[in-house]
């Protein structure tokens, strides 16, 4: 038997083993809702950090296969109640989970949101000291520190003079067109946006202060598999193997936020 034939047989054997492992892997349903740049959908094509992270997690182990279930930011709790998914990535317990039987994994990434306005001569950081009389721009369904994490659209409109959009790009356009005064945007979105559009950096004024800073974890339904402990072990193993480094690098996440 030639070496070439042995190599071919080995390749076929490994491929069959991989298929067998995939077929035996337990499916795990993960929520997918618009949260740029962590999760994005365009023409039914999913992208974003969570897509890349799930791809790495599925390749890193073969006990579970993580799959997405589409939902909306304003319907994600209803979808959870209906049992449509068991895990929510890039999430935080204080973002509405206090009424549910869930746990959170260890922190795997840090992030936050800042205020953004149109840059003008003489306008500095003092512009963000008060929002009285200013029109704010937010993302539908988001919880903001400024609003005490209340995401009720009517409260945001009536009490905070906030207009809501379903894209960060839409809020940036509103700033440039002077339709709003201040937008609240994630630092991860801004980092990637300025990499893609460096010419816009001088047109926009970004606050030094945060609206909020958060520690991302995975929200896990109680009494489900994988458990929080299993996920924590997986995250730890991936961290030790530097498996997620290419994902963070792709989106311009600085080392201090990992």
C-alpha positions in Angstrom: 0.0 0.0 0.0 1.5 3.3 -1.1 2.0 6.3 1.2 -0.3 8.3 -1.1 -3.1 5.7 -0.6 -2.5 5.6 3.1 -2.7 9.4 3.3 -6.0 9.4 1.3 -7.4 6.7 3.6 -6.4 8.7 6.7 -7.9 11.9 5.3 -11.2 10.1 4.6 -11.2 8.6 8.1 -10.6 12.0 9.7 -13.4 13.6 7.6 -15.8 10.8 8.7 -14.8 11.3 12.3 -15.4 15.0 12.1 -18.9 14.4 10.5 -19.7 11.9 13.2 -18.6 14.3 16.0 -20.7 17.0 14.4 -23.7 14.7 14.1 -23.4 13.8 17.8 -22.9 17.4 19.0 -25.8 18.7 21.0 -27.4 21.8 19.4 -27.6 24.9 21.5 -29.9 27.8 20.5 -28.4 31.3 20.7 -30.3 34.5 20.4 -29.5 36.8 17.4 -30.8 40.4 17.5 -29.4 43.6 16.0 -26.6 45.0 18.2 -24.0 46.4 15.9 -21.1 45.6 15.7 -21.7 42.6 17.9 -24.6 41.2 15.8 -25.8 42.5 12.5 -28.2 41.3 9.8 -28.4 42.6 6.3 -30.6 40.9 3.6 -30.8 37.9 5.9 -27.0 37.6 6.1 -25.7 37.5 9.7 -22.4 39.1 10.6 -20.7 40.6 13.6 -18.6 39.6 16.5 -21.0 37.0 17.8 -21.1 35.2 14.4 -17.3 35.0 14.4 -17.2 34.0 18.0 -19.7 31.2 17.5 -17.7 30.0 14.5 -14.6 29.7 16.7 -16.5 28.0 19.5 -17.9 25.4 17.2 -14.5 24.7 15.8 -12.8 24.6 19.3 -14.9 21.8 20.7 -17.3 19.1 19.4 -19.7 18.5 22.4 -22.0 21.3 21.4 -23.0 23.0 18.2 -24.1 26.6 18.7 -26.8 27.8 16.3 -28.7 31.1 16.0 -32.3 31.9 16.5 -33.4 35.2 15.1 -35.3 37.6 17.3 -35.6 41.4 17.8 -34.2 43.6 20.5 -37.8 44.5 21.7 -39.0 40.9 21.4 -36.0 39.0 22.8 -37.6 38.4 26.3 -40.8 37.2 24.7 -38.7 34.8 22.5 -36.9 33.6 25.7 -40.2 33.0 27.5 -41.4 30.9 24.5 -38.3 28.8 24.9 -36.9 29.7 21.5 -33.3 30.1 22.8 -31.2 29.4 25.9 -28.2 31.6 25.5 -27.7 35.3 24.9 -24.2 36.5 24.0 -22.8 40.0 24.6 -25.3 40.6 27.3 -25.6 41.8 30.8 -27.9 40.7 33.7 -29.0 44.3 34.4 -30.3 44.7 30.9 -33.8 43.4 31.8 -32.9 39.8 33.0 -33.9 40.4 36.7 -37.3 38.7 36.2 -35.9 35.5 34.7 -34.3 32.4 36.0 -30.9 32.9 34.3 -27.2 33.0 35.2 -24.3 34.8 33.7 -20.9 33.5 32.7 -17.6 35.1 33.5 -16.8 38.4 31.7 -15.3 37.7 28.3 -15.1 41.3 26.9 -15.6 44.8 28.1 -17.3 47.6 26.3 -19.3 50.8 26.7 -21.2 53.6 25.0 -20.1 57.2 24.5 -21.8 60.4 23.4 -21.2 61.7 19.9 -21.9 65.2 18.5 -21.0 67.2 15.4 -17.6 68.9 15.8 -17.7 72.7 15.7 -15.2 75.4 16.4 -15.3 76.2 20.1 -17.2 73.1 21.0 -15.4 70.8 23.5 -16.1 68.2 26.1 -18.3 70.7 28.1 -21.0 70.1 25.5 -21.7 66.7 27.1 -22.0 68.1 30.6 -25.7 68.8 30.1 -28.3 67.5 27.7 -31.0 70.0 28.5 -32.6 71.3 25.3 -30.7 68.8 23.2 -32.2 66.2 20.9 -30.7 62.8 21.6 -30.4 59.8 19.3 -30.6 56.2 20.6 -31.0 52.6 19.4 -34.5 51.0 19.7 -34.5 48.6 22.6 -31.2 49.6 24.1 -30.7 50.2 27.8 -28.8 53.5 28.6 -27.2 54.7 31.7 -28.5 58.2 31.1 -32.1 56.8 31.3 -31.5 54.6 34.3 -31.6 51.6 31.9 -35.3 52.2 31.0 -35.8 51.3 27.3 -39.5 52.2 27.0 -39.7 54.3 23.8 -42.4 56.6 25.2 -40.4 57.3 28.3 -37.3 58.0 26.2 -39.2 60.4 24.0 -41.1 62.2 26.7 -38.5 62.4 29.5 -35.2 62.4 27.6 -36.1 63.9 24.2 -34.6 60.9 22.5 -35.3 59.8 19.0 -34.9 56.1 18.3 -33.3 54.4 15.3 -32.6 50.8 14.3 -29.0 51.5 13.1 -26.0 53.3 14.5 -25.3 54.6 11.0 -28.7 56.2 10.9 -28.0 58.1 14.1 -24.6 59.3 12.8 -26.4 60.5 9.6 -28.9 62.4 11.8 -25.9 64.1 13.5 -24.3 65.1 10.3 -27.6 66.4 8.9 -28.2 68.3 12.2 -31.5 66.4 12.9 -30.3 65.4 16.4 -27.6 66.9 18.6 -26.1 63.9 20.4 -26.1 60.2 19.7 -25.2 57.4 22.1 -23.0 54.9 20.3 -21.0 51.8 21.4 -17.2 52.3 21.5 -16.8 49.1 19.4 -19.0 50.5 16.6 -17.1 53.8 16.7 -13.7 52.1 16.6 -14.7 50.1 13.5 -16.5 53.0 11.9 -13.4 55.3 12.1 -11.2 52.5 10.7 -13.6 52.3 7.7 -14.2 56.0 7.4 -11.2 57.9 8.8 -12.3 61.1 7.0 -15.2 61.3 9.4 -13.1 61.5 12.6 -12.5 65.2 12.4 -16.3 65.9 11.7 -17.4 64.2 15.0 -16.8 65.0 18.6 -16.7 61.9 20.9 -17.1 62.3 24.6 -14.4 61.4 27.1 -17.1 60.3 29.6 -19.1 57.1 29.2 -22.8 56.8 29.2 -22.1 53.4 30.6 -19.4 50.8 30.7 -20.3 47.1 30.7 -18.8 43.7 31.1 -20.1 41.3 28.5 -21.0 37.8 29.5 -23.3 35.1 28.2 -26.7 34.9 29.8 -27.7 31.2 30.3 -31.1 29.8 31.1 -31.2 27.8 34.4 -31.1 24.0 34.2 -29.9 23.9 30.6 -26.8 22.6 28.8 -24.2 23.8 28.5 -24.2 25.0 32.1 -22.5 28.3 33.2 -19.6 26.2 34.6 -19.1 24.4 31.3 -19.2 27.7 29.4 -16.8 29.3 31.8 -14.4 26.4 31.3 -14.7 26.7 27.5 -14.1 30.5 27.6 -11.1 29.9 29.8 -9.7 27.3 27.5 -10.2 29.6 24.5 -8.6 32.5 26.3 -5.6 30.4 27.1 -5.3 29.2 23.5 -5.7 32.8 22.3 -8.5 31.5 20.1 -10.6 34.7 20.1 -7.7 37.1 19.4 -8.4 37.2 15.6 -12.0 38.1 16.3 -11.1 41.0 18.6 -8.4 42.2 16.2 -10.8 42.1 13.3 -13.1 44.6 15.1 -10.4 46.8 16.4 -11.0 45.9 20.1 -8.1 47.3 22.2 -6.3 45.0 24.6 -7.7 46.9 27.6 -11.2 45.9 26.7 -10.5 42.2 26.3 
